[in-house]
């Protein structure tokens, strides 16, 4: 199993929330991306509509300088384990894929020998 996680206070309440991605060993379960909100030590799974990513990385950052943390997910996505990078804009706790890295970027990268 390949796992990555990052702490960040996406809802600006002073508690660190956690973002987790994993590639699960059992193929029928595939990949997963999960966001958990921390409310004074109690973690609640949030339906953030994130792409399920495995064998990758996660990061928080405020790419649009609006004061709230946005999400970067990179890794392999089912079906076909295609390589993706996705940026999700945080608008008051609602996450939207901004389409920053279209699929053709990675297809071209692979053709040029970047991924084997």
C-alpha atoms as a printed R data frame, in Angstrom:
    type eleno elety resid chain resno       x      y       z
1   ATOM     1    CA   UNK     A     1   0.000  0.000   0.000
2   ATOM     2    CA   UNK     A     2   1.289  3.481  -0.909
3   ATOM     3    CA   UNK     A     3   0.018  6.293   1.340
4   ATOM     4    CA   UNK     A     4   0.568 10.034   1.514
5   ATOM     5    CA   UNK     A     5  -0.964 12.531   3.931
6   ATOM     6    CA   UNK     A     6  -0.778 16.237   4.699
7   ATOM     7    CA   UNK     A     7  -2.046 18.352   7.579
8   ATOM     8    CA   UNK     A     8  -3.727 21.706   6.908
9   ATOM     9    CA   UNK     A     9  -6.458 23.888   8.401
10  ATOM    10    CA   UNK     A    10  -8.721 24.126   5.339
11  ATOM    11    CA   UNK     A    11 -11.699 25.510   7.302
12  ATOM    12    CA   UNK     A    12  -9.647 28.082   9.293
13  ATOM    13    CA   UNK     A    13 -11.015 26.946  12.659
14  ATOM    14    CA   UNK     A    14  -7.597 26.514  14.280
15  ATOM    15    CA   UNK     A    15  -7.672 22.681  14.159
16  ATOM    16    CA   UNK     A    16  -5.416 20.835  11.695
17  ATOM    17    CA   UNK     A    17  -7.426 18.742   9.236
18  ATOM    18    CA   UNK     A    18  -5.899 15.834   7.291
19  ATOM    19    CA   UNK     A    19  -5.867 14.900   3.613
20  ATOM    20    CA   UNK     A    20  -4.950 11.276   2.790
21  ATOM    21    CA   UNK     A    21  -4.398  9.385  -0.467
22  ATOM    22    CA   UNK     A    22  -3.642  5.686  -0.800
23  ATOM    23    CA   UNK     A    23  -3.136  2.945  -3.333
24  ATOM    24    CA   UNK     A    24  -4.686 -0.097  -1.757
25  ATOM    25    CA   UNK     A    25  -3.078 -3.516  -2.114
26  ATOM    26    CA   UNK     A    26  -6.322 -5.287  -2.884
27  ATOM    27    CA   UNK     A    27  -7.048 -4.324  -6.489
28  ATOM    28    CA   UNK     A    28 -10.828 -4.312  -6.121
29  ATOM    29    CA   UNK     A    29 -10.556 -1.340  -3.750
30  ATOM    30    CA   UNK     A    30  -8.231  0.687  -6.041
31  ATOM    31    CA   UNK     A    31  -7.118  4.172  -5.015
32  ATOM    32    CA   UNK     A    32  -8.573  6.629  -2.531
33  ATOM    33    CA   UNK     A    33  -8.419 10.298  -1.568
34  ATOM    34    CA   UNK     A    34 -10.038 11.369   1.692
35  ATOM    35    CA   UNK     A    35 -10.376 14.645   3.560
36  ATOM    36    CA   UNK     A    36 -11.051 14.569   7.298
37  ATOM    37    CA   UNK     A    37 -12.163 17.694   9.199
38  ATOM    38    CA   UNK     A    38 -10.831 18.020  12.733
39  ATOM    39    CA   UNK     A    39 -13.389 19.383  15.194
40  ATOM    40    CA   UNK     A    40 -11.534 19.626  18.515
41  ATOM    41    CA   UNK     A    41  -9.916 16.206  18.052
42  ATOM    42    CA   UNK     A    42 -12.854 14.420  16.413
43  ATOM    43    CA   UNK     A    43 -12.207 13.649  12.722
44  ATOM    44    CA   UNK     A    44 -15.139 13.586  10.303
45  ATOM    45    CA   UNK     A    45 -14.840 12.461   6.692
46  ATOM    46    CA   UNK     A    46 -15.804 15.243   4.299
47  ATOM    47    CA   UNK     A    47 -17.248 14.563   0.848
48  ATOM    48    CA   UNK     A    48 -14.924 16.886  -1.073
49  ATOM    49    CA   UNK     A    49 -15.427 15.220  -4.497
50  ATOM    50    CA   UNK     A    50 -11.697 14.588  -4.884
51  ATOM    51    CA   UNK     A    51 -10.275 12.262  -7.543
52  ATOM    52    CA   UNK     A    52  -9.175  8.935  -6.085
53  ATOM    53    CA   UNK     A    53  -5.371  8.999  -6.331
54  ATOM    54    CA   UNK     A    54  -2.772  6.357  -5.493
55  ATOM    55    CA   UNK     A    55   1.040  6.241  -5.551
56  ATOM    56    CA   UNK     A    56   1.224 10.006  -5.417
57  ATOM    57    CA   UNK     A    57   1.505 13.072  -3.252
58  ATOM    58    CA   UNK     A    58  -0.782 15.591  -1.611
59  ATOM    59    CA   UNK     A    59  -0.110 19.182  -0.599
60  ATOM    60    CA   UNK     A    60  -1.938 22.196   0.786
61  ATOM    61    CA   UNK     A    61  -1.328 25.740  -0.432
62  ATOM    62    CA   UNK     A    62  -3.197 28.965  -1.082
63  ATOM    63    CA   UNK     A    63  -2.642 29.241  -4.852
64  ATOM    64    CA   UNK     A    64  -5.282 31.956  -5.329
65  ATOM    65    CA   UNK     A    65  -4.250 34.087  -2.307
66  ATOM    66    CA   UNK     A    66  -7.769 34.199  -0.855
67  ATOM    67    CA   UNK     A    67  -6.735 33.112   2.651
68  ATOM    68    CA   UNK     A    68  -7.934 29.496   2.566
69  ATOM    69    CA   UNK     A    69  -5.960 26.343   1.787
70  ATOM    70    CA   UNK     A    70  -6.388 24.734  -1.623
71  ATOM    71    CA   UNK     A    71  -5.396 21.139  -2.532
72  ATOM    72    CA   UNK     A    72  -2.855 19.671  -4.942
73  ATOM    73    CA   UNK     A    73  -3.171 15.923  -5.698
74  ATOM    74    CA   UNK     A    74  -0.718 14.065  -7.934
75  ATOM    75    CA   UNK     A    75  -0.430 10.384  -8.709
76  ATOM    76    CA   UNK     A    76  -2.165  7.553 -10.524
77  ATOM    77    CA   UNK     A    77  -5.899  7.517 -11.080
78  ATOM    78    CA   UNK     A    78  -8.084  4.566 -12.092
79  ATOM    79    CA   UNK     A    79  -9.062  3.432 -14.685
80  ATOM    80    CA   UNK     A    80  -5.840  2.490 -16.387
81  ATOM    81    CA   UNK     A    81  -3.662  4.019 -13.674
82  ATOM    82    CA   UNK     A    82  -3.189  7.198 -15.694
83  ATOM    83    CA   UNK     A    83  -0.968  9.862 -14.168
84  ATOM    84    CA   UNK     A    84  -2.781 13.021 -13.086
85  ATOM    85    CA   UNK     A    85  -2.205 16.263 -11.213
86  ATOM    86    CA   UNK     A    86  -5.224 18.120  -9.908
87  ATOM    87    CA   UNK     A    87  -5.605 21.467  -8.168
88  ATOM    88    CA   UNK     A    88  -8.763 21.978  -6.131
89  ATOM    89    CA   UNK     A    89  -9.802 25.533  -5.200
90  ATOM    90    CA   UNK     A    90 -11.265 25.881  -1.703
91  ATOM    91    CA   UNK     A    91 -14.283 28.200  -1.629
92  ATOM    92    CA   UNK     A    92 -15.445 28.221   1.999
93  ATOM    93    CA   UNK     A    93 -14.977 24.451   2.301
94  ATOM    94    CA   UNK     A    94 -16.268 23.512  -1.165
95  ATOM    95    CA   UNK     A    95 -13.514 22.126  -3.400
96  ATOM    96    CA   UNK     A    96 -13.556 22.579  -7.190
97  ATOM    97    CA   UNK     A    97 -11.130 21.007  -9.686
98  ATOM    98    CA   UNK     A    98  -9.786 23.999 -11.635
99  ATOM    99    CA   UNK     A    99  -8.524 21.889 -14.561
100 ATOM   100    CA   UNK     A   100  -4.976 23.227 -14.224
101 ATOM   101    CA   UNK     A   101  -3.287 20.152 -15.726
102 ATOM   102    CA   UNK     A   102  -5.231 18.613 -18.622
103 ATOM   103    CA   UNK     A   103  -4.664 14.927 -19.422
104 ATOM   104    CA   UNK     A   104  -2.817 15.734 -22.650
105 ATOM   105    CA   UNK     A   105   0.078 17.218 -20.613
106 ATOM   106    CA   UNK     A   106   0.892 13.818 -19.144
107 ATOM   107    CA   UNK     A   107   0.339 11.914 -22.388
108 ATOM   108    CA   UNK     A   108   2.911 14.154 -24.067
109 ATOM   109    CA   UNK     A   109   5.286 13.772 -21.105
110 ATOM   110    CA   UNK     A   110   5.014  9.986 -21.354
111 ATOM   111    CA   UNK     A   111   5.687 10.045 -25.127
112 ATOM   112    CA   UNK     A   112   8.815 12.095 -24.467
113 ATOM   113    CA   UNK     A   113  10.082  9.389 -22.120
114 ATOM   114    CA   UNK     A   114   9.215 11.027 -18.788
115 ATOM   115    CA   UNK     A   115   7.190  8.105 -17.444
116 ATOM   116    CA   UNK     A   116   8.071  4.479 -17.912
